[in-house]
């Protein structure tokens, strides 16, 4: 909105339900009074012709009766009014009125009144021309360089220019390639007519070319006219502006002239030869414009009205003023009224005629004085300290996960997992090679406290688990209403998952339009991915978990996997994954220990986690709050490193396959180009075994693509196994060092930063950067280690040796009393670390410890349970089997 409004000097409303356009307004001394004061001439589409001479007593007054000099209703609609020297034998100004089928020229005169009614004005018809074609608009000027008189040119709706030498008709010419009429003007400097065609081009036609061209007695051109090129109507110059034009005007100053064109989005200033002098992009849709000479040397001012009731004043392309109007102007003029120069006259399409000027009224408001008071600096210091304390408390980063605000949720989401597997499995396209792949039903319920809109429910489980449906959309949920959906979860990939948890997220909009999210987690049963099996006596990997409570029967812990009639299952239980792996769980008869053993390290994770979870639930039901699990064995880093190497090897293979595929694709395209050249050749040439080479390259590409796809599948399975082993290592470290929940969360964020593995950002470089950051900050030994040299980006390493050394160093510093935290308030002054990477730990940091020889025994507690307790603690034969090398 404009800061200033146009100051109303005089205004009036013309008639009722009348319509006006840009050609209906003209200002000139039409009565030839010689006073230099302009009159305002307005014609309407209804046929009313009005002439005004405003004389307001004070600015802002409405129209007085004596302001209207003349009002007459003509028979036909008035398309345009102009004032010029249109009568022969005299240089007085006359009024030209253009109707649809007629051109009339009037003389306006006034007689002094002898009575109080004042002066009287009348119009006298000087001559008229009946038009054979429907008129659109007109222009006038000294065509051909005549002196002391103006000729008139009328453009018809079908593209004919009709020229009149005052009382007589001169000639008519059709414009070439005409479709719709556009604005028309005349340039006296170049003696040419300028218009804008429906092709969005500014076209210029010389008057002399129009005069000597073939007469337009009929529209069609004959063969003789086409051959006589000298008589054809040709353009002097043309310019494509790329948009339709609303108006066109010529302004002359300093023996030069410029052509101004108002488009739908821009206005253009052109030279006489059609070259662009400058152009200005408009912010709003324009409605009218008026260029006029500026007081500054060499510049032109332009008034531009738009459909936002604004009037902008430009000096060339610079906006000098913006003012608000009470209406949308369709025509604008500048006139001299009552010795006031530069009055802006605007006309709306509904007949609001206003004379205004630019400026502002002085403001009489004075700001009151502010009461001065002394500043209490001690009070301000206390307030500042309190605010800093509040800010510090609110910006603590100890909590990694955001706290949920369930009390304020407009939508509550709950998930209920069926305790039994589906009778009819819903597994679809499963890759598991088992006889039957079970599925379990999960019921998601949405309960709304308020009316919510655009609710979208998304359910997610970690691959290789899959869902029968993962998205649901609800249009509206009423207040205190609920929606429930059911879906099934099953194992799709041919490897055990790293997690048996799922997430349900609902995004919705409140009645006020605020987007919000509600979420919940659900736990899937272990029976979904494994089934009871015979315990195995042999195992390569064994873990022993110690507790502070008496041993619990495995039949009570795992009722869904045990047979109540089998007494042997009290202390030993077997599990077999759907993918074929077998795990054995043993419970000590007298001590407080449990052993999990399997052929693969990653298979131990889910059973170990399930064991810890069910033990906690068992003792929680007995109101035992001090139950804890500990691990005093050795962290299996060597086996964990083998999984890292396997995953990294597959990543390197993926890069090699990508390079080979790129090379074979380039070779294939080169052979295709050569074959295409041979086939296009008019003289056939031998192929020289190019077809054989093309077929061989194609087979190589197919084989490489199959190998890359198989490697991608293997890499996904390796990453899933690596996540399972990583979760197991994190759990063992937390039980070994008795880490808090926050510290375990930091460890998980360090070792599991990615949900999926890609070639651009892989697990190895991400974990290496995270561990390096921990070793440089909360686990640093001296301030020297905190002098970071940040790298620009993460990239795939050459090998995994540095990552394995960093993991070993992390475990070593935790064993020596290091603690994980995110706060910078540690014993050693911390240095801010910016994201983007960390400098690798120096090799000397690892070599300074002489006791580190083997990563599998470096963290072994001398109270290892399998060597200290008696052999009668475990079922017969189980312990002897476990102690074999």
BELQUIHU-V727010 format. One record per backbone hydrogen bond with DSSP energy under -0.5 kcal/mol. NH is the residue of the N-H (numbers start at 0). CO is the residue of the C=O. If there is no record, write none. Layout:
# BELQUIHU-V727010
nh=NH co=CO
nh=NH co=CO
This chain:
# BELQUIHU-V727010
nh=3 co=321
nh=5 co=323
nh=6 co=356
nh=7 co=5
nh=8 co=6
nh=8 co=354
nh=9 co=354
nh=10 co=60
nh=11 co=352
nh=13 co=350
nh=14 co=12
nh=19 co=348
nh=23 co=20
nh=24 co=21
nh=25 co=40
nh=27 co=38
nh=29 co=27
nh=31 co=28
nh=37 co=335
nh=38 co=27
nh=39 co=51
nh=40 co=25
nh=40 co=38
nh=41 co=49
nh=42 co=23
nh=43 co=47
nh=44 co=18
nh=46 co=43
nh=48 co=71
nh=49 co=41
nh=50 co=69
nh=51 co=39
nh=52 co=66
nh=59 co=8
nh=60 co=8
nh=60 co=57
nh=62 co=10
nh=66 co=63
nh=67 co=63
nh=67 co=64
nh=68 co=50
nh=68 co=66
nh=69 co=50
nh=71 co=48
nh=73 co=46
nh=73 co=71
nh=77 co=43
nh=78 co=76
nh=78 co=97
nh=79 co=97
nh=80 co=22
nh=81 co=95
nh=83 co=93
nh=85 co=83
nh=89 co=86
nh=93 co=83
nh=94 co=105
nh=95 co=81
nh=95 co=93
nh=96 co=94
nh=96 co=103
nh=97 co=79
nh=98 co=96
nh=98 co=101
nh=102 co=128
nh=103 co=96
nh=104 co=126
nh=105 co=94
nh=106 co=123
nh=107 co=29
nh=108 co=106
nh=108 co=121
nh=110 co=119
nh=117 co=114
nh=119 co=110
nh=121 co=108
nh=123 co=106
nh=125 co=104
nh=126 co=104
nh=128 co=102
nh=130 co=100
nh=130 co=128
nh=134 co=99
nh=135 co=154
nh=136 co=154
nh=138 co=152
nh=140 co=150
nh=142 co=140
nh=144 co=141
nh=145 co=142
nh=149 co=84
nh=150 co=140
nh=151 co=163
nh=152 co=138
nh=153 co=161
nh=154 co=136
nh=155 co=153
nh=155 co=159
nh=156 co=133
nh=158 co=155
nh=160 co=172
nh=161 co=153
nh=161 co=159
nh=162 co=160
nh=162 co=170
nh=163 co=151
nh=164 co=167
nh=165 co=163
nh=167 co=164
nh=169 co=162
nh=170 co=162
nh=172 co=160
nh=174 co=158
nh=177 co=174
nh=184 co=193
nh=186 co=191
nh=187 co=185
nh=190 co=186
nh=191 co=186
nh=192 co=204
nh=193 co=184
nh=194 co=202
nh=195 co=182
nh=196 co=200
nh=199 co=196
nh=201 co=238
nh=202 co=194
nh=202 co=200
nh=203 co=236
nh=204 co=192
nh=206 co=190
nh=209 co=205
nh=210 co=206
nh=211 co=207
nh=212 co=208
nh=213 co=230
nh=215 co=171
nh=216 co=214
nh=225 co=221
nh=226 co=222
nh=227 co=223
nh=228 co=226
nh=230 co=227
nh=231 co=228
nh=233 co=231
nh=235 co=203
nh=236 co=203
nh=238 co=201
nh=240 co=199
nh=240 co=238
nh=241 co=199
nh=245 co=261
nh=246 co=261
nh=248 co=259
nh=250 co=257
nh=252 co=255
nh=255 co=252
nh=257 co=250
nh=258 co=269
nh=259 co=248
nh=259 co=257
nh=260 co=267
nh=261 co=246
nh=262 co=260
nh=262 co=265
nh=263 co=243
nh=266 co=279
nh=267 co=260
nh=268 co=277
nh=269 co=258
nh=270 co=274
nh=273 co=270
nh=276 co=268
nh=277 co=268
nh=279 co=266
nh=281 co=264
nh=286 co=304
nh=287 co=304
nh=289 co=302
nh=291 co=300
nh=293 co=298
nh=298 co=295
nh=300 co=291
nh=301 co=313
nh=302 co=289
nh=303 co=301
nh=303 co=311
nh=304 co=287
nh=305 co=309
nh=306 co=284
nh=308 co=305
nh=310 co=322
nh=311 co=303
nh=312 co=320
nh=313 co=301
nh=313 co=311
nh=314 co=317
nh=315 co=299
nh=315 co=313
nh=316 co=314
nh=317 co=314
nh=319 co=312
nh=319 co=317
nh=320 co=312
nh=322 co=310
nh=323 co=3
nh=324 co=308
nh=328 co=326
nh=329 co=346
nh=330 co=346
nh=332 co=344
nh=334 co=342
nh=336 co=334
nh=336 co=339
nh=339 co=336
nh=340 co=338
nh=342 co=334
nh=342 co=339
nh=343 co=355
nh=344 co=332
nh=344 co=342
nh=345 co=343
nh=345 co=353
nh=346 co=330
nh=347 co=351
nh=348 co=327
nh=350 co=347
nh=352 co=11
nh=352 co=350
nh=353 co=345
nh=354 co=9
nh=355 co=343
nh=355 co=353
nh=356 co=6
nh=376 co=374
nh=379 co=375
nh=380 co=376
nh=381 co=377
nh=382 co=378
nh=383 co=379
nh=384 co=380
nh=385 co=381
nh=386 co=382
nh=387 co=383
nh=388 co=384
nh=389 co=385
nh=390 co=386
nh=391 co=387
nh=392 co=388
nh=393 co=389
nh=394 co=390
nh=395 co=392
nh=399 co=397
nh=405 co=403
nh=407 co=404
nh=408 co=405
nh=411 co=446
nh=413 co=444
nh=415 co=442
nh=417 co=440
nh=421 co=438
nh=424 co=422
nh=430 co=491
nh=437 co=435
nh=439 co=488
nh=441 co=486
nh=442 co=415
nh=443 co=441
nh=443 co=484
nh=444 co=413
nh=445 co=482
nh=446 co=411
nh=446 co=444
nh=447 co=445
nh=447 co=480
nh=448 co=409
nh=449 co=409
nh=451 co=476
nh=452 co=508
nh=453 co=474
nh=454 co=473
nh=455 co=506
nh=456 co=471
nh=457 co=455
nh=457 co=504
nh=458 co=469
nh=459 co=502
nh=461 co=500
nh=464 co=461
nh=465 co=489
nh=467 co=487
nh=471 co=456
nh=473 co=454
nh=476 co=451
nh=479 co=447
nh=480 co=477
nh=482 co=445
nh=484 co=443
nh=486 co=441
nh=488 co=439
nh=489 co=465
nh=490 co=437
nh=491 co=463
nh=491 co=489
nh=492 co=463
nh=494 co=492
nh=501 co=521
nh=502 co=459
nh=503 co=519
nh=504 co=457
nh=505 co=517
nh=506 co=455
nh=507 co=515
nh=508 co=452
nh=509 co=513
nh=512 co=509
nh=515 co=507
nh=517 co=505
nh=519 co=503
nh=521 co=501
nh=523 co=499
nh=527 co=524
nh=528 co=525
nh=529 co=525
nh=530 co=575
nh=532 co=573
nh=539 co=597
nh=540 co=597
nh=542 co=595
nh=544 co=593
nh=545 co=629
nh=546 co=591
nh=547 co=627
nh=553 co=569
nh=555 co=552
nh=556 co=552
nh=557 co=553
nh=560 co=557
nh=561 co=557
nh=563 co=561
nh=565 co=562
nh=566 co=564
nh=568 co=565
nh=569 co=566
nh=570 co=567
nh=571 co=567
nh=572 co=584
nh=573 co=532
nh=574 co=582
nh=575 co=530
nh=576 co=580
nh=577 co=528
nh=579 co=576
nh=582 co=574
nh=583 co=596
nh=584 co=572
nh=585 co=594
nh=586 co=570
nh=587 co=592
nh=588 co=872
nh=593 co=544
nh=594 co=585
nh=595 co=542
nh=596 co=583
nh=597 co=540
nh=598 co=581
nh=603 co=600
nh=604 co=601
nh=606 co=602
nh=607 co=603
nh=608 co=604
nh=609 co=605
nh=610 co=606
nh=611 co=607
nh=612 co=608
nh=613 co=609
nh=614 co=610
nh=615 co=611
nh=616 co=612
nh=617 co=613
nh=618 co=614
nh=619 co=615
nh=620 co=616
nh=621 co=617
nh=622 co=619
nh=623 co=618
nh=624 co=622
nh=629 co=545
nh=630 co=734
nh=636 co=634
nh=639 co=635
nh=640 co=636
nh=641 co=637
nh=642 co=638
nh=643 co=639
nh=644 co=640
nh=645 co=641
nh=646 co=642
nh=647 co=643
nh=648 co=644
nh=649 co=645
nh=650 co=646
nh=651 co=647
nh=652 co=648
nh=653 co=649
nh=654 co=650
nh=655 co=651
nh=656 co=652
nh=657 co=653
nh=658 co=654
nh=659 co=655
nh=660 co=656
nh=661 co=657
nh=662 co=658
nh=663 co=659
nh=664 co=660
nh=665 co=661
nh=666 co=662
nh=667 co=663
nh=668 co=664
nh=669 co=665
nh=670 co=666
nh=671 co=667
nh=672 co=668
nh=673 co=669
nh=674 co=670
nh=675 co=671
nh=676 co=672
nh=677 co=673
nh=678 co=674
nh=679 co=675
nh=680 co=676
nh=683 co=681
nh=689 co=686
nh=692 co=688
nh=693 co=689
nh=694 co=690
nh=695 co=691
nh=696 co=692
nh=697 co=693
nh=698 co=694
nh=699 co=695
nh=700 co=696
nh=701 co=697
nh=702 co=698
nh=703 co=699
nh=704 co=700
nh=705 co=701
nh=706 co=702
nh=707 co=703
nh=708 co=704
nh=709 co=705
nh=710 co=706
nh=711 co=707
nh=712 co=708
nh=713 co=709
nh=714 co=710
nh=715 co=711
nh=716 co=712
nh=717 co=713
nh=718 co=714
nh=719 co=715
nh=720 co=716
nh=721 co=717
nh=722 co=718
nh=723 co=719
nh=724 co=720
nh=725 co=721
nh=726 co=722
nh=727 co=723
nh=728 co=724
nh=729 co=725
nh=730 co=726
nh=731 co=727
nh=732 co=728
nh=733 co=729
nh=734 co=730
nh=735 co=731
nh=736 co=732
nh=737 co=733
nh=738 co=733
nh=743 co=739
nh=744 co=740
nh=745 co=741
nh=746 co=742
nh=747 co=743
nh=748 co=744
nh=749 co=745
nh=750 co=746
nh=751 co=747
nh=757 co=760
nh=765 co=761
nh=766 co=762
nh=767 co=763
nh=768 co=764
nh=769 co=765
nh=770 co=766
nh=771 co=767
nh=772 co=768
nh=773 co=769
nh=774 co=770
nh=775 co=771
nh=776 co=772
nh=778 co=773
nh=779 co=776
nh=784 co=781
nh=785 co=782
nh=786 co=783
nh=787 co=785
nh=789 co=787
nh=803 co=799
nh=804 co=800
nh=805 co=801
nh=806 co=802
nh=807 co=803
nh=808 co=804
nh=809 co=805
nh=810 co=806
nh=811 co=807
nh=812 co=808
nh=813 co=809
nh=814 co=810
nh=815 co=811
nh=816 co=813
nh=817 co=812
nh=825 co=823
nh=829 co=823
nh=833 co=831
nh=844 co=841
nh=845 co=842
nh=846 co=842
nh=847 co=843
nh=848 co=845
nh=849 co=847
nh=851 co=848
nh=852 co=850
nh=856 co=853
nh=857 co=853
nh=859 co=856
nh=860 co=631
nh=863 co=860
nh=866 co=863
nh=867 co=863
nh=868 co=864
nh=872 co=869
nh=877 co=874
nh=878 co=874
nh=880 co=876
nh=881 co=877
nh=882 co=878
nh=883 co=880
